Amino acid sequence: MARSSRPAGNPALSQSRRRLRHRRRDRLAAFRSPAVQHGRPDPGQHPAQLCLARLPHHFRQCRGRNRHYPRRHDRAAGGPACRHRPGYPSNIPRHLGRVGAPAEQVELWRDANPAVELSQAVGEPVEWFNDGNAGCWAEFLSRPEPRPSGLAYFQVGTMIGAGVALNGQLWQGRTGNAANLGAILVPDIKGQPNYVHTIASILALQQRLEASGSRLPPGDPMNWDWASLEPVASAWLDDAGRALAGAVLNTRAVMELDLAIIDGVMPRPVVRRLFERVEHHLAAMPHFRTDRPSVVMGHLGGGAAASGAAQLLLFHCFFSRAWNIFAT
């Protein structure tokens, strides 16, 4: 039976397949270059490139240090200890242009599946999980009993990671991309509708700094000199707090929300300032026939997604996903 209505020798189809192979080859080049294999990627690379390039090396390093890691024939069986679940944002190719990536990088990432390519690079099974959902699950499990029946999670990073846990279960939707609370429309400082992503994210801070003639510092936000970013940082934190407060109220309007968690990849004093601005703006907003939702500051920071992804992997391996074991 013919597999396609196109002839086997169709030139357009062959050219398309060649382009896909070339894009995949170029993406994997970062994983498989000799420098990366030995943990020495080019220091001139962008931090995101360094992170991707170092993943296989760090994985092999950790595996080598762990004497309890399964042997090769055990790993071939694909048991729970042999699977790896990275947490990263959904639809990376779609959003690359928004974070200032050049056109050639946007093209290289089109049709990319980082989990599949990382699996091929390290020789182990790899599963993907949305970073906002993973962070939400980690914060949910860290809450003391009785855990909230309805929890919303907001993580300020390059974009806004978010998740929702209802009745002891993570609300993922059919594709794993549900609870994209950063896509909620809220009014900006001028009263114009805008996404929470475009107001409260690190990307929004970067755009403000560039508009003022400054630049976002390189590296991890935890290591930035935040005092040097004033007064832009304070204005951003206030606007971010207003946007997140609006998102909390909008989320409360469509579900019985007991608790909202505000966190970020910044140093804890900066996250504390953001949380205080959320509380301030939330108190000033009108509430329609419902109590004001409780808001607390998260405590896992930038490590929430990694922790939650690991916990979800174990949970999915050993428990039924329909079992509300954590409902309290």
C-alpha positions as CSV (number, residue, x, y, z in Angstrom):
1,M,0.0,0.0,0.0
2,A,1.3,3.4,-0.9
3,R,2.4,5.5,2.2
4,S,1.9,8.8,0.5
5,S,-0.1,10.3,-2.4
6,R,3.1,12.0,-3.6
7,P,5.4,10.0,-5.8
8,A,8.5,8.6,-4.1
9,G,10.8,10.7,-6.2
10,N,8.9,14.0,-5.6
11,P,11.7,16.8,-5.7
12,A,9.7,19.1,-3.4
13,L,9.2,16.4,-0.8
14,S,12.9,15.3,-0.9
15,Q,14.0,18.9,-0.5
16,S,11.7,19.4,2.5
17,R,13.1,16.2,4.1
18,R,16.7,17.4,3.5
19,R,15.9,20.7,5.2
20,L,14.5,19.0,8.2
21,R,17.5,16.7,8.5
22,H,19.8,19.7,8.2
23,R,18.0,21.6,11.0
24,R,18.1,18.6,13.3
25,R,21.8,18.1,12.5
26,D,22.6,21.7,13.3
27,R,20.7,21.5,16.6
28,L,22.4,18.3,17.6
29,A,25.8,19.8,16.8
30,A,25.8,21.6,20.0
31,F,25.2,18.4,21.9
32,R,27.8,16.3,20.1
33,S,30.8,18.6,19.5
34,P,34.0,17.4,21.1
35,A,34.2,20.5,23.4
36,V,30.7,19.8,24.8
37,Q,31.4,16.0,25.2
38,H,34.2,17.0,27.6
39,G,32.2,19.7,29.3
40,R,34.1,22.6,27.7
41,P,31.7,24.5,25.5
42,D,32.6,27.9,24.0
43,P,32.5,30.5,26.8
44,G,31.3,33.1,24.3
45,Q,28.0,31.3,23.8
46,H,24.7,32.7,25.1
47,P,23.8,31.3,28.6
48,A,20.9,29.4,27.1
49,Q,23.3,27.8,24.6
50,L,25.7,26.9,27.4
51,C,22.9,25.3,29.4
52,L,21.7,23.2,26.5
53,A,25.3,22.3,25.5
54,R,26.3,21.2,29.0
55,L,23.3,19.0,29.7
56,P,24.7,15.7,28.3
57,H,28.0,16.3,30.0
58,H,26.4,17.0,33.4
59,F,24.1,14.0,33.0
60,R,27.1,11.7,32.4
61,Q,29.0,13.2,35.3
62,C,26.1,12.7,37.7
63,R,25.5,9.2,36.5
64,G,29.2,8.3,37.0
65,R,29.2,9.6,40.5
66,N,26.1,7.6,41.5
67,R,27.2,4.1,42.4
68,H,23.5,3.1,42.7
69,Y,22.7,4.1,39.2
70,P,21.2,1.2,37.2
71,R,23.6,-0.9,35.1
72,R,23.3,-0.9,31.3
73,H,21.0,-3.9,31.1
74,D,18.8,-2.5,33.8
75,R,18.5,0.8,32.0
76,A,17.5,-1.0,28.8
77,A,14.4,-2.2,30.6
78,G,13.3,1.5,31.0
79,G,12.4,1.3,34.7
80,P,11.5,4.5,36.6
81,A,15.0,5.1,37.8
82,C,16.2,5.2,34.2
83,R,13.8,7.8,32.8
84,H,14.5,11.5,32.9
85,R,12.0,14.3,32.8
86,P,13.3,17.8,32.1
87,G,11.0,20.7,32.8
88,Y,11.0,23.6,30.2
89,P,8.5,25.9,28.6
90,S,6.1,24.8,26.0
91,N,6.2,25.8,22.3
92,I,9.8,27.1,22.4
93,P,10.0,27.7,18.7
94,R,6.9,29.8,18.7
95,H,8.3,32.2,21.4
96,L,11.9,32.5,20.3
97,G,11.2,35.6,18.3
98,R,9.7,37.3,21.3
99,V,12.9,36.9,23.3
100,G,15.0,38.4,20.6
101,A,16.4,35.3,18.9
102,P,17.8,35.8,15.4
103,A,15.8,34.5,12.5
104,E,18.2,31.7,11.8
105,Q,17.8,30.3,15.3
106,V,14.0,30.5,15.1
107,E,14.3,28.4,11.9
108,L,16.7,25.9,13.5
109,W,14.2,25.3,16.3
110,R,11.2,24.9,14.1
111,D,9.8,21.3,14.5
112,A,12.3,20.7,17.2
113,N,11.7,18.2,20.0
114,P,14.3,18.8,22.7
115,A,13.3,15.8,24.8
116,V,13.9,13.4,21.8
117,E,17.1,15.0,20.8
118,L,18.5,15.1,24.4
119,S,17.5,11.4,24.7
120,Q,19.5,10.6,21.6
121,A,22.5,12.6,22.9
122,V,22.7,10.9,26.3
123,G,21.4,7.5,25.3
124,E,18.6,7.4,27.9
125,P,14.8,7.8,27.8
126,V,13.8,11.4,28.3
127,E,10.3,12.7,28.9
128,W,9.1,16.3,28.7
129,F,7.1,18.2,31.3
130,N,5.9,21.9,31.2
131,D,8.0,23.9,33.7
132,G,5.1,25.8,35.1
133,N,3.1,22.6,35.8
134,A,6.2,21.0,37.3
135,G,6.9,24.0,39.6
136,C,3.2,24.1,40.6
137,W,3.3,20.4,41.6
138,A,6.5,20.9,43.7
139,E,5.0,23.8,45.6
140,F,1.7,21.9,46.0
141,L,3.4,18.9,47.6
142,S,5.5,21.1,49.8
143,R,2.4,22.5,51.5
144,P,1.5,21.1,54.9
145,E,-1.7,19.1,55.2
146,P,-4.5,19.8,54.7
147,R,-3.3,21.0,51.3
148,P,-5.4,23.5,49.4
149,S,-8.2,22.2,47.2
150,G,-7.5,24.9,44.6
151,L,-4.0,26.3,44.1
152,A,-2.6,28.6,41.4
153,Y,1.2,29.0,40.9
154,F,3.0,31.9,39.2
155,Q,6.8,31.8,38.6
156,V,8.4,35.0,37.2
157,G,11.2,34.0,34.8
158,T,12.1,34.8,31.2
159,M,8.3,34.4,30.8
160,I,5.7,33.6,33.4
161,G,5.6,29.9,34.3
162,A,2.3,28.9,35.9
163,G,0.2,25.9,37.0
164,V,-3.0,24.9,38.7
165,A,-3.6,22.1,41.2
166,L,-7.3,21.1,41.8
167,N,-8.5,18.5,44.3
168,G,-5.1,16.9,44.6
169,Q,-4.4,16.7,40.9
170,L,-2.4,18.8,38.5
171,W,-4.5,20.4,35.9
172,Q,-2.5,19.7,32.7
173,G,-5.1,19.6,29.9
174,R,-5.0,17.3,26.9
175,T,-1.6,18.5,25.7
176,G,0.2,19.3,29.0
177,N,0.0,23.0,28.3
178,A,-3.0,24.0,30.3
179,A,-3.0,26.7,33.0
180,N,-1.0,29.2,30.9
181,L,-1.9,31.9,33.3
182,G,0.8,34.2,31.9
183,A,-1.5,34.5,28.8
184,I,-4.2,36.2,30.8
185,L,-5.0,39.7,29.6
186,V,-4.7,42.4,32.2
187,P,-4.6,46.2,31.9
188,D,-1.1,47.7,31.8
189,I,-0.1,51.1,33.4
190,K,-1.8,52.9,30.5
191,G,-5.0,50.9,30.8
192,Q,-4.4,49.0,27.6
193,P,-4.9,45.2,27.6
194,N,-1.7,43.2,27.7
195,Y,-0.5,39.7,28.5
196,V,0.9,39.1,32.0
197,H,3.9,37.6,30.1
198,T,4.6,41.0,28.6
199,I,4.4,43.0,31.8
200,A,5.7,40.8,34.7
201,S,8.4,38.7,33.1
202,I,12.2,39.1,33.1
203,L,11.8,39.7,29.3
204,A,9.6,42.7,30.2
205,L,12.4,44.0,32.5
206,Q,14.9,43.6,29.7
207,Q,12.8,45.6,27.4
208,R,12.5,48.4,30.0
209,L,16.2,48.5,30.6
210,E,17.0,48.7,26.9
211,A,14.4,51.5,26.5
212,S,16.3,53.4,29.2
213,G,19.7,52.9,27.5
214,S,20.8,50.1,29.8
215,R,21.2,46.4,29.4
216,L,20.1,43.2,31.2
217,P,23.1,41.7,33.1
218,P,24.4,38.4,31.8
219,G,24.1,35.1,33.6
220,D,21.7,34.0,36.3
221,P,19.3,36.6,37.8
222,M,20.3,35.2,41.2
223,N,23.7,36.7,40.7
224,W,22.8,40.1,39.3
225,D,23.5,43.4,41.0
226,W,19.9,44.4,41.4
227,A,20.7,47.7,43.0
228,S,22.4,48.7,39.7
229,L,19.1,48.2,37.9
230,E,17.3,50.9,39.8
231,P,15.0,52.8,39.3
232,V,13.9,50.6,36.4
233,A,13.7,47.5,38.6
234,S,11.4,49.1,41.1
235,A,9.0,50.3,38.4
236,W,9.0,46.9,36.8
237,L,8.3,45.2,40.2
238,D,5.3,47.5,40.8
239,D,3.8,46.9,37.4
240,A,4.5,43.2,37.6
241,G,2.7,43.1,41.0
242,R,-0.3,44.8,39.5
243,A,-0.4,42.4,36.6
244,L,0.0,39.3,38.8
245,A,-2.7,40.6,41.2
246,G,-5.1,40.9,38.2
247,A,-4.2,37.4,37.0
248,V,-4.9,36.0,40.5
249,L,-8.4,37.6,40.5
250,N,-9.1,36.4,37.0
251,T,-8.1,32.8,37.9
252,R,-10.2,33.0,41.0
253,A,-13.2,34.0,38.8
254,V,-13.2,30.7,36.9
255,M,-12.2,28.2,39.7
256,E,-12.5,27.9,43.5
257,L,-9.1,29.1,44.3
258,D,-7.9,28.8,47.9
259,L,-4.3,29.9,47.5
260,A,-2.1,31.6,45.0
261,I,1.7,31.3,45.1
262,I,4.0,34.0,43.8
263,D,7.6,33.1,43.1
264,G,10.5,33.9,40.8
265,V,14.0,33.1,39.7
266,M,15.3,36.3,41.4
267,P,17.1,36.5,44.8
268,R,14.7,36.1,47.7
269,P,14.7,39.8,48.7
270,V,13.6,40.7,45.2
271,V,10.9,38.1,45.2
272,R,9.8,39.4,48.5
273,R,9.4,42.9,47.1
274,L,7.4,41.5,44.1
275,F,5.2,39.6,46.5
276,E,4.5,42.7,48.6
277,R,3.5,44.6,45.4
278,V,1.1,41.8,44.5
279,E,-0.5,42.0,48.0
280,H,-0.6,45.8,47.7
281,H,-2.4,45.9,44.4
282,L,-4.7,42.9,45.3
283,A,-5.9,44.8,48.3
284,A,-6.8,47.8,46.2
285,M,-8.8,45.8,43.6
286,P,-12.6,45.3,43.9
287,H,-13.8,41.8,44.8
288,F,-17.1,40.6,43.5
289,R,-19.1,38.5,46.0
290,T,-16.0,36.4,47.0
291,D,-13.4,36.7,49.7
292,R,-10.0,38.0,48.7
293,P,-7.9,35.1,47.6
294,S,-5.0,34.1,49.9
295,V,-1.6,34.8,48.4
296,V,1.7,33.5,49.7
297,M,5.3,33.7,48.6
298,G,6.8,30.5,47.2
299,H,9.9,29.0,48.7
300,L,11.4,26.8,46.0
301,G,12.5,29.6,43.6
302,G,14.1,28.7,40.3
303,G,14.5,25.0,41.4
304,A,10.8,24.4,41.6
305,A,10.5,23.0,38.0
306,A,13.3,20.5,38.4
307,S,12.0,19.3,41.7
308,G,8.4,19.0,40.4
309,A,9.5,17.2,37.3
310,A,11.3,14.5,39.3
311,Q,8.3,14.1,41.7
312,L,5.9,13.8,38.8
313,L,8.0,11.2,37.2
314,L,7.9,9.0,40.3
315,F,4.2,9.7,40.8
316,H,3.3,8.7,37.3
317,C,5.5,5.5,37.6
318,F,4.1,4.2,40.9
319,F,0.5,5.6,41.1
320,S,-2.5,5.9,39.0
321,R,-2.9,9.4,37.5
322,A,-6.6,9.3,38.3
323,W,-5.9,8.5,42.0
324,N,-6.4,11.7,44.1
325,I,-3.9,10.5,46.6
326,F,-3.0,14.0,47.6
327,A,-6.5,15.4,47.9
328,T,-7.1,16.6,51.5
